[in-house]
Amino acid sequence: MAERKGNARTGEQGESSRPAQRIDRDRQIVERSISGMPLVEIGQIYGYVSPGPAIRLVERSLDLVLPQLDADLQRRLDLARLDRLLATWWPGATADDPVAARLVLEVLETKSRIRGDGRGDATPPSSLDSPFVS
């Protein structure tokens, strides 16, 4: 009698095809992450509705697909994500929204620290003399 691969009731594939499918899925997850897609959106594509599991999904995929992820590439990914945050909150910050202004200042501080340009440790956002910061 021939041995069956997979489960007809659940539609699961046999062990021999499962790793290839996971590798393809992990590659797609990494490509989405590198393109700058928010981690939560990536998780939602794969059925995760809360941020924690979505972040773990992306981190696991990065660990599996890109074990030698270059530190420079990671910095560029982080800067791209921060740029998206700036684009989102900038209009509010320039329209006298104190919460948006504080977020923008914190994002700028973080970007400076990631770039290592020496300005990151000089003045924390909370002590800046700004009409937006209370």
C-alpha positions in Angstrom: 0.0 0.0 0.0 1.4 3.4 -1.0 2.1 5.9 1.8 0.0 9.1 1.5 1.7 12.5 1.6 -0.4 15.2 3.1 -3.8 15.2 4.8 -6.8 15.1 2.5 -9.1 16.4 5.2 -7.1 19.5 6.1 -5.4 20.1 2.8 -1.9 20.0 4.4 1.0 19.1 2.1 3.4 16.3 2.9 6.7 17.1 4.7 8.7 17.1 1.4 6.8 20.1 -0.1 6.3 22.0 3.2 9.8 23.4 3.5 9.8 24.7 0.0 6.6 26.5 0.6 7.9 28.0 3.9 11.1 29.2 2.1 9.0 30.9 -0.5 6.8 32.5 2.1 9.8 33.7 4.1 11.4 35.2 1.0 8.1 37.1 0.2 8.0 38.4 3.8 11.6 39.6 3.6 11.0 41.3 0.2 8.0 43.1 1.7 10.0 44.1 4.7 12.9 45.4 2.6 10.5 47.4 0.5 9.4 49.3 3.6 6.0 47.7 4.1 5.0 48.2 7.8 5.5 45.0 9.8 1.9 45.0 11.0 0.7 45.0 7.4 3.0 42.1 6.5 1.6 40.2 9.5 -2.0 40.9 8.4 -1.3 39.4 5.0 -0.3 36.2 6.7 -3.2 36.2 9.1 -1.8 37.9 12.2 -4.0 40.6 13.6 -1.9 41.9 16.4 1.6 43.6 16.2 3.5 41.1 18.4 3.1 38.0 16.4 3.4 40.0 13.1 6.8 41.3 14.3 8.0 37.9 15.3 6.9 36.5 11.9 9.0 39.1 10.1 12.0 38.7 12.5 11.9 34.9 12.1 11.8 35.2 8.3 14.7 37.7 8.3 16.7 35.3 10.5 16.0 32.4 8.1 16.4 34.1 4.8 19.0 36.6 5.5 21.3 35.2 8.2 24.0 37.6 7.2 21.8 40.7 7.1 24.3 43.5 6.8 24.1 46.1 9.5 24.1 48.9 6.9 21.0 47.4 5.2 19.2 47.2 8.6 20.0 50.8 9.2 18.6 51.8 5.8 15.5 49.8 6.5 15.0 51.5 9.8 15.6 54.9 8.3 13.0 54.2 5.5 10.5 53.2 8.2 11.2 56.4 10.1 10.8 58.4 6.9 7.3 56.9 6.5 6.5 57.9 10.1 7.7 61.5 9.4 5.6 61.7 6.3 2.6 60.7 8.3 3.0 63.0 11.3 4.7 66.0 9.6 1.4 67.8 8.6 0.1 67.6 12.1 3.4 68.8 13.6 3.4 71.9 11.3 -0.3 72.5 12.2 0.5 73.0 15.9 -0.5 69.5 17.0 1.7 69.0 20.1 1.5 65.2 20.0 2.5 65.1 16.3 5.3 67.6 17.0 6.7 65.4 19.8 6.5 62.3 17.6 8.3 64.1 14.8 11.0 65.3 17.1 11.5 61.8 18.5 11.7 60.4 15.0 14.3 63.0 13.9 16.3 62.2 17.1 16.1 58.5 16.3 17.2 59.0 12.7 20.1 61.1 13.9 21.2 58.5 16.3 20.9 55.7 13.7 23.0 57.8 11.2 25.6 58.4 13.9 26.0 62.0 12.9 26.9 63.2 16.3 23.8 65.2 16.8 21.8 62.4 18.3 23.0 62.8 21.9 23.3 66.5 22.0 19.7 67.6 22.8 16.9 65.4 23.8 13.6 66.3 22.1 11.8 67.0 25.4 14.3 69.9 26.2 14.1 71.6 22.8 12.8 75.2 22.9 9.9 74.8 20.6 6.4 76.2 20.5 5.1 72.7 19.7 6.6 71.0 22.7 4.7 71.5 26.0 
